[in-house]
Each structure stands twice: as C-alpha cells, then as structure tokens.
Amino acid sequence: MSTENTRESGPRLRAVLDAPALFEPSVAPRAAGPARLLGSNESPHDPLPEIVAAMADAALYVNRYPDYGGRDLTATLSRVHGVPEDRIVPGAGSIALLQMLFQAVGEPGAEVVYAWRSFELYPVLADLAGVRSVRVPLSDGGHDLGAMAERIGDRTRMVVVCNPNNPTGTVVGHEEFAEFMLRVPSDVLVVLDEAYFEYVRDPGVVSGLVLHRRWPNLVVLRTFSKAYGLAGLRVGYLVGDPAITTRVRRAYLAYSLNTPAQAAAVRALELRERLLDRVEEAVGERTRLRDALRAAGMSVSDSQANFLWLPLGGDSAAFARRCAEDGIAVRVFPDEGVRVSIGARGDNEAFATTCERWMQHPSSDT
C-alpha cells in the first residue's frame, strides 16, 4: 500500500465508529422565554449548600489523584444500605459501570438480552463492546420477562432489566422477577438497572438490594444523578456478589471517579433524608401532572420514575416541535412517543398548558 493511499484512508478504526451519531442528548430549545429543561430526567433542584461546600473543600486537593477505590464512599454506602463493602463498586455514573459490564462479557459471539424500547445507551454500549444485542419487545409498555427468558441461549452472557423502565416508567414486580431469575442460567449475568428506584411508590416492585444476595449472578446499578441531584458529577455504584465485584474492578478505568464527586456523594448520603423529601415532592408533581394531562385527553403512562411517557406514535416529532416553540425541552422518540421529566411546578404547569393547546390543535403549524 502506498503512503499516499494510507494518508487518504486514515487510521483503520472499528466500523461501528463510522455509524451516525450513537447518542444525541436533549438540547435546550431556543425560545424567547426561559428554557424549561424537561428532557433529561434531571432534578430541578439546586444542590444543597452543604454539598457545594463539600465539593469546594475537596477541590483544594485536586492536585492529587482521587481515592482509587472510593473508600469513604464505599463505606458510607455500606452503612446506608447494610451491604458489605466487598459487594459495592462505585464508579463514574451507572453508565460507566454498565459499560464495564458490557466489556466484561464482551467476547466473540456474545449476546446481551434487553427489552426494547428501553434505555437508549444499551445498544450503544453493546455495539462498542462488540456484543450482539437481542432486543425483546415490550408488552403494554413493560418488560415481558417470559419472552426475555425464552431468548436466552448458549451465546447469552448478560441480561439487562431497566426498572423502572426508561422511557415508559413501568416496573417489574418482586414475584415475577424472582420467577424470571429461576429461568436464567447461573452463568448468565443479570443486571437490574435501578437508576430511578427512589421514585418508586409501588410496594410490589422488586428491589435489587433485597434480592442480590439470593442470586450470585445478579448485580444492581444505582446512581446519584436523579434522586440525589448530582447528574453533573457522574457518580453511581454497583452492588453484587464479591466474585463479580472483584472482577469488575479489574476493568475499572483508573481514577475515573474524581475527588469532588466522591466528596459530594458522601455528603449527599449524609443528607439523604432531606434529598428524599425532594423526591417525595417530585412524586407528588408526577401525580398532579399525570392527572392534568389525562384531564386534557392525553394518554399518559402510570410512571414510577421521575418522568412520564406519552405514546404519541407518529405525532411524536410534531408534538416535540410544539414543545420547543413554547421553550420546553422534551425527549422525543420518533414514531413512538415523548418522555417528559418531572420538573419544578412552574415548568410542569407550562408543559400542561402546551398539552392542552396541542389537544385543541394537534399540529405544530397551528
């Protein structure tokens, strides 16, 4: 091969990187009034002053590498959840930990089973890890665990269950999940992604922290991004059997969980009750907004997360444009639906008004 041809073709990277953008984050709309950011499932509350102070104090030491294993954070999580420290792995957000799990099972021919539609990054992480995705359609917006169990085969290395499911907000019950686990081979890793668990109010919902000791092949993912309001810091944690956590740590990106983020997460756990009061407020707003949208004639999910799902089908993109015109950012899934985060009361009321106008004139051009 000539030098000239090499220069024209460039470095030989994996073909998956030549695909269109793998993930597009929500973008704030351009409008005359204030932008109402209801597209990314963030907490609308400012961080507590004590958490900001903890970050500021930790920033005095950023000339040093962060605690590699997050020892203080691990110890605090252990006390809060009553879980031994060797069962906990903190990381730079639950997404980073999930990426580590995809890489951990990624070998030629490996498959990962998950419901669809579910969290947008599952197929992205699978592609990047060189793992084949096996997508099992939702049933009435929820996981069809029976169908998922049937899709597990000799090549299956991991199953991911998003609970509550993003973007539909549906949940899996304790009993049905236990029955599902009995059908999963012991050499298949099951990941229970519980990013929104603090918003659940259904007492029958499965809790990974309750069941992870029963099955050594079950791990749980949780995050500080939602209920704890630390999305910008990227902190999450994994809970599972020591045989798994020990090996996952070997795939850990060194020093990826920075010092201010660790300090903020520890302080957030110490202030947990105050932060959970904010969660309770969001749950109340969730019910209020859901009822308002249904009163306006819209079909709305019974969500257990900090968002609502509007199954608008082919009208989804037009509805999202109408929201953008009103200065409201939502998450659109073309030809499927729109996900709207629960925000501050004023933002929720503005969204409800947009929905009422939409039902009267369902066109972005009206």
Secondary structure, DSSP 4 states (H G I P E B T S, - for coil): --HHHHHHH-----GGGGSSPS---------SS--EE-SS----SPPPHHHHHHHHHHHTTTTS---TT-HHHHHHHHHHHT--GGGEEEESHHHHHHHHHHHHH--TT-EEEEEES--THHHHHHHHHT-EEEEEE-BTTB--HHHHHHT--TTEEEEEEESS-TTT----BHHHHHHHHHHS-TTSEEEEE-TTGGG---TTB--HHHHTTT-TTEEEEEESSSTT--TTT--EEEEE-HHHHHHHGGGPPTT-S-HHHHHHHHHHHHTHHHHHHHHHHHHHHHHHHHHHHHHTT------SSSEEEE--GGGHHHHHHHHHHTTEE-EEETTTEEEEE---HHHHHHHHHHHHHHHHS--TT-
